[in-house]
Structures are given as C-alpha cells and as structure tokens.
Amino acid sequence: MTIDDLWAVSTVVLGPFIGSFIGLLTLRLPAGRAWAASRSACDACQRPLGVVDLFPLLSYLWLRGRCRTCKAAIPPRYPLLEGACLLIALWSALSQTGPMVPVTAILGWWLLLIATIDSEHLWLPDILTLPFGLAGAVLTIGVADAAPWTPLLGAALGYGGLAAIAWLYRRMRGFDGMGGGDPRLLGAIGAWVGWQGLPSVLIWACLAGLSVAAAQAIVRKRLSPGEQLPFGAFLAVGAWLTWLWGPLHSLLRAGLG
C-alpha cells in the first residue's frame, strides 16, 4: 500500500465515525447541551451507550434500529449522517490524491454539519463557522500550497460582499433578507475556495435555493408567505461543488477549449 492509498483508506474508514459525531453535534448544539465530555445515552431510557451501540452503521443494522434495553426506535438521522459522511469520504478519495483526500473530506464533513443545523434550525453558530474559516486558511496554505493572502482575501470579500448585499436589502425593503450568520459563513468559505471561487459558490447556492423553492411550490401548490429557506445550506452546496470542480469560468473555458 502506497502513502496515497493510506491517506484514502484512512479517510474512508474515518468517515462513518465522523458522521456519528456530527449526529451528536446537530442535536446537542442547538439544544445548548454539553457535547465534549458527556457520555452518549439512549434518549428514551437514558442508559449509557457502549461500543456495541455506537459502532457507526453496523450497530444500527445489528440492533435493527432499536435500543437494546427499552426497544425504543433509534432516530434514522444517525445512520443517514454516518452514511453521508462515508459517501463524502469516498467522493474525496476518488477525486483527490495524497493529503488532499482528508482535506477535501474535512471540508465536506464540516459543510454537512453546518447545512444540517441550518436546515433544521435556521441557525449558523459562530462556534462552527469561525473555526471552519480558520481551518480553511490553515489547510489551503499548508497542504494545498495556496498563497498566504489567498484565503485572507477570500474571507474578506466573502464576508464583506454578502454583508453589503444584506445591508442594501434591509435599507431598500425595511427588513432583513438573510440571517446574520450567512455573511460569516461565506467569509469562511472564501478562506477555502479563494476570492476566485466566490461567484461560483453564490451561483450554485442560488440554483440550489431556486430548485428547492420550485420543488416546494410544486408539492404544496404554493409557497407559504414569509417562509424562510436555509441559505447557509445552499452556500454549503455551492462551496462543495466549487471546491471539487473549480470556478465556473474555468469550467466554461475548459468546455469551450
């Protein structure tokens, strides 16, 4: 096994365990519960969970989706997130080589965590977005060999551009059009994709948002007045696609070439 193979295999093996941790965070952070030191327990009978209960994916299958003690149903969100993180790891291993495999997986896992919380609670906590941006700056400079100013400029333009749009919308319409966490998230994304990738992130995000809005309109026949959409989740989609495929103008140039 080569070093590149080891990077890929290690990332794929780690994926479901990261998904299990993300499942915990998506429940405990919005509820304000401790997550760093407290032990996992069954929500129904409060029995502390052991290794047999916590092994990603396999435990859910072996226990047939129920607690060993009280037989309460285990929320399917856990295997779904574990499976999603496994798919992100596989995608990273197939699209990257060497240490860029775990770097890409870290980006995808973090975006999944942020998108899940924003989709369920319309909340983008700074405890997730700010370290996300810092990690992007460190990893793109240290592993991807980006120039030191690239993530800094990307973060500044990402935050400043979306904050300016939000300010103009508020001045023109008299109410907020997006949450306060969205500009900080785009700033953090800019630390990963650089300033060149920011327009592509926004284009993908708008396309994802319009697709969801159209699907909701078809299913419900109409949109509810004042209904909010999780723009942070759409930004996460845009960030992932831009990281994997590069800025859209590069794709267009390659296609025309």
DRENDO-1510 file (C-alpha; in Angstrom, 1 decimal, always signed):
<recs>
REC; n; res; u; v; w
REC; 1; MET; +0.0; +0.0; +0.0 .
REC; 2; THR; +1.4; +3.4; -1.0 .
REC; 3; ILE; +1.2; +6.5; +1.1 .
REC; 4; ASP; -1.5; +7.9; -1.2 .
REC; 5; ASP; -3.5; +4.7; -0.6 .
REC; 6; LEU; -3.1; +5.1; +3.1 .
REC; 7; TRP; -4.5; +8.7; +3.0 .
REC; 8; ALA; -7.5; +7.5; +1.1 .
REC; 9; VAL; -8.3; +4.3; +3.1 .
REC; 10; SER; -7.8; +6.1; +6.4 .
REC; 11; THR; -10.2; +8.9; +5.3 .
REC; 12; VAL; -12.9; +6.4; +4.2 .
REC; 13; VAL; -12.6; +4.3; +7.4 .
REC; 14; LEU; -12.9; +7.5; +9.5 .
REC; 15; GLY; -16.0; +8.8; +7.6 .
REC; 16; PRO; -18.8; +7.0; +9.4 .
REC; 17; PHE; -17.3; +7.8; +12.8 .
REC; 18; ILE; -17.2; +11.5; +11.9 .
REC; 19; GLY; -20.9; +11.1; +10.8 .
REC; 20; SER; -21.7; +9.7; +14.3 .
REC; 21; PHE; -20.1; +12.7; +15.9 .
REC; 22; ILE; -21.9; +15.1; +13.6 .
REC; 23; GLY; -25.2; +13.4; +14.5 .
REC; 24; LEU; -24.4; +14.2; +18.2 .
REC; 25; LEU; -23.5; +17.8; +17.4 .
REC; 26; THR; -26.6; +18.5; +15.4 .
REC; 27; LEU; -28.8; +17.6; +18.3 .
REC; 28; ARG; -26.7; +19.0; +21.2 .
REC; 29; LEU; -25.5; +22.3; +19.9 .
REC; 30; PRO; -29.0; +23.7; +19.1 .
REC; 31; ALA; -30.3; +22.5; +22.4 .
REC; 32; GLY; -27.4; +24.1; +24.3 .
REC; 33; ARG; -26.3; +20.7; +25.8 .
REC; 34; ALA; -22.7; +19.7; +26.6 .
REC; 35; TRP; -21.1; +17.7; +23.8 .
REC; 36; ALA; -17.4; +17.5; +24.6 .
REC; 37; ALA; -17.3; +15.5; +27.8 .
REC; 38; SER; -20.8; +14.0; +28.4 .
REC; 39; ARG; -21.4; +10.3; +27.5 .
REC; 40; SER; -24.0; +9.3; +24.9 .
REC; 41; ALA; -27.2; +7.7; +26.3 .
REC; 42; CYS; -30.5; +6.4; +24.9 .
REC; 43; ASP; -32.9; +9.3; +24.7 .
REC; 44; ALA; -35.8; +7.1; +25.9 .
REC; 45; CYS; -34.4; +5.0; +28.8 .
REC; 46; GLN; -31.2; +7.1; +29.5 .
REC; 47; ARG; -29.0; +4.0; +29.5 .
REC; 48; PRO; -25.4; +4.9; +28.7 .
REC; 49; LEU; -24.4; +3.6; +25.3 .
REC; 50; GLY; -21.5; +1.2; +24.9 .
REC; 51; VAL; -19.3; +0.2; +21.9 .
REC; 52; VAL; -22.0; -2.3; +20.7 .
REC; 53; ASP; -24.5; +0.6; +20.5 .
REC; 54; LEU; -22.2; +3.2; +18.9 .
REC; 55; PHE; -20.4; +1.5; +16.1 .
REC; 56; PRO; -21.4; +3.5; +13.0 .
REC; 57; LEU; -23.9; +2.0; +10.6 .
REC; 58; LEU; -23.3; -1.6; +11.8 .
REC; 59; SER; -24.8; -1.1; +15.2 .
REC; 60; TYR; -28.0; +0.3; +13.7 .
REC; 61; LEU; -28.3; -2.7; +11.4 .
REC; 62; TRP; -27.4; -5.2; +14.1 .
REC; 63; LEU; -29.9; -3.7; +16.6 .
REC; 64; ARG; -32.5; -3.3; +13.8 .
REC; 65; GLY; -32.8; +0.4; +14.6 .
REC; 66; ARG; -33.9; -0.1; +18.3 .
REC; 67; CYS; -32.3; +0.4; +21.7 .
REC; 68; ARG; -31.0; -2.9; +23.2 .
REC; 69; THR; -32.7; -2.1; +26.6 .
REC; 70; CYS; -36.0; -0.4; +26.0 .
REC; 71; LYS; -36.5; -1.2; +22.3 .
REC; 72; ALA; -37.2; +2.5; +21.5 .
REC; 73; ALA; -36.6; +3.4; +17.9 .
REC; 74; ILE; -33.2; +4.9; +17.2 .
REC; 75; PRO; -33.6; +8.1; +15.1 .
REC; 76; PRO; -32.7; +7.3; +11.5 .
REC; 77; ARG; -30.7; +10.6; +11.3 .
REC; 78; TYR; -27.7; +8.8; +12.8 .
REC; 79; PRO; -27.2; +6.2; +10.1 .
REC; 80; LEU; -28.1; +8.7; +7.4 .
REC; 81; LEU; -25.4; +11.2; +8.6 .
REC; 82; GLU; -22.9; +8.3; +9.0 .
REC; 83; GLY; -23.7; +7.1; +5.5 .
REC; 84; ALA; -23.4; +10.7; +4.1 .
REC; 85; CYS; -20.0; +11.1; +5.7 .
REC; 86; LEU; -18.9; +7.8; +4.2 .
REC; 87; LEU; -20.0; +9.0; +0.8 .
REC; 88; ILE; -18.2; +12.3; +1.3 .
REC; 89; ALA; -15.0; +10.3; +2.2 .
REC; 90; LEU; -15.4; +8.1; -0.9 .
REC; 91; TRP; -16.0; +11.1; -3.2 .
REC; 92; SER; -12.9; +12.7; -1.7 .
REC; 93; ALA; -10.8; +9.6; -2.2 .
REC; 94; LEU; -12.0; +9.3; -5.9 .
REC; 95; SER; -11.4; +12.9; -6.7 .
REC; 96; GLN; -8.2; +13.7; -4.9 .
REC; 97; THR; -4.8; +12.2; -4.1 .
REC; 98; GLY; -2.5; +12.2; -1.1 .
REC; 99; PRO; -3.2; +14.5; +1.8 .
REC; 100; MET; -5.8; +16.4; -0.3 .
REC; 101; VAL; -8.1; +13.5; +0.3 .
REC; 102; PRO; -8.6; +14.2; +4.1 .
REC; 103; VAL; -8.6; +17.9; +3.4 .
REC; 104; THR; -11.4; +17.6; +1.0 .
REC; 105; ALA; -13.3; +15.2; +3.3 .
REC; 106; ILE; -12.9; +17.7; +6.2 .
REC; 107; LEU; -14.4; +20.4; +4.1 .
REC; 108; GLY; -17.3; +18.1; +3.1 .
REC; 109; TRP; -18.0; +16.9; +6.7 .
REC; 110; TRP; -17.9; +20.4; +8.1 .
REC; 111; LEU; -20.3; +21.7; +5.4 .
REC; 112; LEU; -22.6; +18.8; +6.1 .
REC; 113; LEU; -22.7; +19.7; +9.8 .
REC; 114; ILE; -23.4; +23.4; +9.1 .
REC; 115; ALA; -26.0; +22.6; +6.4 .
REC; 116; THR; -27.9; +20.2; +8.7 .
REC; 117; ILE; -28.1; +22.6; +11.6 .
REC; 118; ASP; -29.1; +25.5; +9.3 .
REC; 119; SER; -31.8; +23.3; +7.6 .
REC; 120; GLU; -33.3; +22.2; +10.8 .
REC; 121; HIS; -32.9; +25.4; +12.9 .
REC; 122; LEU; -32.1; +28.3; +10.5 .
REC; 123; TRP; -29.0; +28.9; +12.7 .
REC; 124; LEU; -25.4; +29.3; +11.7 .
REC; 125; PRO; -23.5; +29.4; +15.0 .
REC; 126; ASP; -20.1; +31.2; +15.1 .
REC; 127; ILE; -18.7; +28.2; +17.0 .
REC; 128; LEU; -18.9; +26.3; +13.7 .
REC; 129; THR; -18.4; +28.9; +11.0 .
REC; 130; LEU; -15.4; +30.8; +12.5 .
REC; 131; PRO; -13.2; +27.7; +13.2 .
REC; 132; PHE; -14.3; +26.5; +9.7 .
REC; 133; GLY; -12.8; +29.5; +8.1 .
REC; 134; LEU; -9.6; +29.2; +10.2 .
REC; 135; ALA; -9.2; +25.6; +9.2 .
REC; 136; GLY; -9.7; +26.6; +5.6 .
REC; 137; ALA; -6.9; +29.1; +5.8 .
REC; 138; VAL; -4.5; +26.7; +7.5 .
REC; 139; LEU; -5.2; +23.8; +5.3 .
REC; 140; THR; -5.2; +25.6; +1.9 .
REC; 141; ILE; -1.9; +27.3; +2.8 .
REC; 142; GLY; -0.2; +24.3; +4.5 .
REC; 143; VAL; -1.5; +21.5; +2.3 .
REC; 144; ALA; -2.8; +22.9; -0.9 .
REC; 145; ASP; +0.1; +25.4; -1.3 .
REC; 146; ALA; -2.1; +28.4; -1.6 .
REC; 147; ALA; -0.5; +31.9; -1.3 .
REC; 148; PRO; -0.9; +33.2; +2.2 .
REC; 149; TRP; -3.0; +36.2; +1.0 .
REC; 150; THR; -5.5; +34.0; -0.9 .
REC; 151; PRO; -7.7; +32.7; +2.0 .
REC; 152; LEU; -7.5; +36.1; +3.7 .
REC; 153; LEU; -8.7; +37.9; +0.6 .
REC; 154; GLY; -11.3; +35.3; +0.0 .
REC; 155; ALA; -12.6; +35.6; +3.6 .
REC; 156; ALA; -12.7; +39.3; +3.5 .
REC; 157; LEU; -14.5; +39.5; +0.1 .
REC; 158; GLY; -16.9; +36.7; +1.0 .
REC; 159; TYR; -18.0; +38.3; +4.3 .
REC; 160; GLY; -17.9; +41.9; +3.0 .
REC; 161; GLY; -19.8; +41.2; -0.2 .
REC; 162; LEU; -22.7; +39.3; +1.4 .
REC; 163; ALA; -22.8; +41.7; +4.3 .
REC; 164; ALA; -23.1; +44.6; +1.9 .
REC; 165; ILE; -25.9; +42.9; +0.0 .
REC; 166; ALA; -27.8; +42.2; +3.3 .
REC; 167; TRP; -27.4; +45.9; +4.3 .
REC; 168; LEU; -28.7; +47.1; +1.0 .
REC; 169; TYR; -31.7; +44.7; +1.1 .
REC; 170; ARG; -32.5; +45.9; +4.6 .
REC; 171; ARG; -32.3; +49.6; +3.6 .
REC; 172; MET; -34.5; +49.0; +0.5 .
REC; 173; ARG; -37.1; +46.6; +1.9 .
REC; 174; GLY; -37.1; +47.6; +5.6 .
REC; 175; PHE; -36.5; +44.1; +6.9 .
REC; 176; ASP; -33.7; +41.5; +6.9 .
REC; 177; GLY; -33.5; +39.3; +3.8 .
REC; 178; MET; -30.9; +36.9; +5.2 .
REC; 179; GLY; -29.6; +35.8; +8.6 .
REC; 180; GLY; -26.6; +37.4; +10.2 .
REC; 181; GLY; -24.6; +34.1; +10.0 .
REC; 182; ASP; -24.7; +33.9; +6.2 .
REC; 183; PRO; -22.0; +36.6; +5.5 .
REC; 184; ARG; -19.8; +34.9; +8.1 .
REC; 185; LEU; -20.3; +31.5; +6.5 .
REC; 186; LEU; -19.5; +32.9; +3.0 .
REC; 187; GLY; -16.4; +34.5; +4.5 .
REC; 188; ALA; -15.3; +31.2; +6.0 .
REC; 189; ILE; -16.0; +29.5; +2.6 .
REC; 190; GLY; -13.9; +32.2; +0.9 .
REC; 191; ALA; -10.9; +31.0; +3.1 .
REC; 192; TRP; -11.3; +27.6; +1.4 .
REC; 193; VAL; -12.1; +28.5; -2.3 .
REC; 194; GLY; -10.4; +31.9; -2.5 .
REC; 195; TRP; -11.9; +35.0; -4.0 .
REC; 196; GLN; -12.0; +33.5; -7.5 .
REC; 197; GLY; -14.4; +30.8; -6.3 .
REC; 198; LEU; -16.9; +33.1; -4.5 .
REC; 199; PRO; -19.0; +33.9; -7.6 .
REC; 200; SER; -19.4; +30.2; -8.4 .
REC; 201; VAL; -20.4; +29.5; -4.8 .
REC; 202; LEU; -23.1; +32.1; -5.0 .
REC; 203; ILE; -24.3; +30.9; -8.4 .
REC; 204; TRP; -24.5; +27.2; -7.2 .
REC; 205; ALA; -26.2; +28.4; -4.0 .
REC; 206; CYS; -28.9; +30.3; -5.9 .
REC; 207; LEU; -29.5; +27.4; -8.2 .
REC; 208; ALA; -29.9; +25.1; -5.3 .
REC; 209; GLY; -32.2; +27.5; -3.5 .
REC; 210; LEU; -34.4; +28.1; -6.6 .
REC; 211; SER; -34.6; +24.3; -7.1 .
REC; 212; VAL; -35.8; +23.7; -3.5 .
REC; 213; ALA; -38.3; +26.6; -3.7 .
REC; 214; ALA; -39.6; +25.3; -7.0 .
REC; 215; ALA; -40.0; +21.8; -5.6 .
REC; 216; GLN; -41.8; +23.1; -2.6 .
REC; 217; ALA; -44.1; +25.1; -4.8 .
REC; 218; ILE; -44.9; +22.1; -6.9 .
REC; 219; VAL; -45.6; +19.9; -3.9 .
REC; 220; ARG; -47.6; +22.4; -1.9 .
REC; 221; LYS; -49.1; +24.2; -4.9 .
REC; 222; ARG; -47.9; +27.5; -3.4 .
REC; 223; LEU; -45.2; +28.9; -1.0 .
REC; 224; SER; -46.1; +30.0; +2.4 .
REC; 225; PRO; -45.9; +33.8; +2.9 .
REC; 226; GLY; -42.7; +34.8; +4.8 .
REC; 227; GLU; -41.3; +31.3; +4.6 .
REC; 228; GLN; -37.6; +31.2; +5.2 .
REC; 229; LEU; -35.1; +29.0; +3.4 .
REC; 230; PRO; -31.8; +27.9; +4.8 .
REC; 231; PHE; -29.4; +29.9; +2.6 .
REC; 232; GLY; -26.5; +28.6; +4.6 .
REC; 233; ALA; -27.3; +25.1; +3.5 .
REC; 234; PHE; -27.3; +26.3; -0.2 .
REC; 235; LEU; -24.0; +28.0; +0.4 .
REC; 236; ALA; -22.6; +24.7; +1.6 .
REC; 237; VAL; -23.7; +23.0; -1.6 .
REC; 238; GLY; -22.0; +25.8; -3.6 .
REC; 239; ALA; -18.8; +25.5; -1.6 .
REC; 240; TRP; -18.6; +21.8; -2.1 .
REC; 241; LEU; -19.1; +21.9; -5.9 .
REC; 242; THR; -16.8; +24.8; -6.3 .
REC; 243; TRP; -14.0; +23.0; -4.4 .
REC; 244; LEU; -14.4; +19.9; -6.4 .
REC; 245; TRP; -14.9; +21.4; -9.9 .
REC; 246; GLY; -13.3; +24.8; -9.6 .
REC; 247; PRO; -14.8; +28.2; -10.5 .
REC; 248; LEU; -17.4; +28.1; -13.2 .
REC; 249; HIS; -15.5; +30.3; -15.5 .
REC; 250; SER; -12.7; +27.7; -15.6 .
REC; 251; LEU; -15.2; +25.0; -16.4 .
REC; 252; LEU; -16.6; +27.1; -19.2 .
REC; 253; ARG; -13.2; +27.9; -20.6 .
REC; 254; ALA; -12.3; +24.2; -20.5 .
REC; 255; GLY; -15.5; +23.3; -22.2 .
REC; 256; LEU; -15.1; +25.9; -25.0 .
REC; 257; GLY; -11.4; +24.8; -25.4 .
</recs>
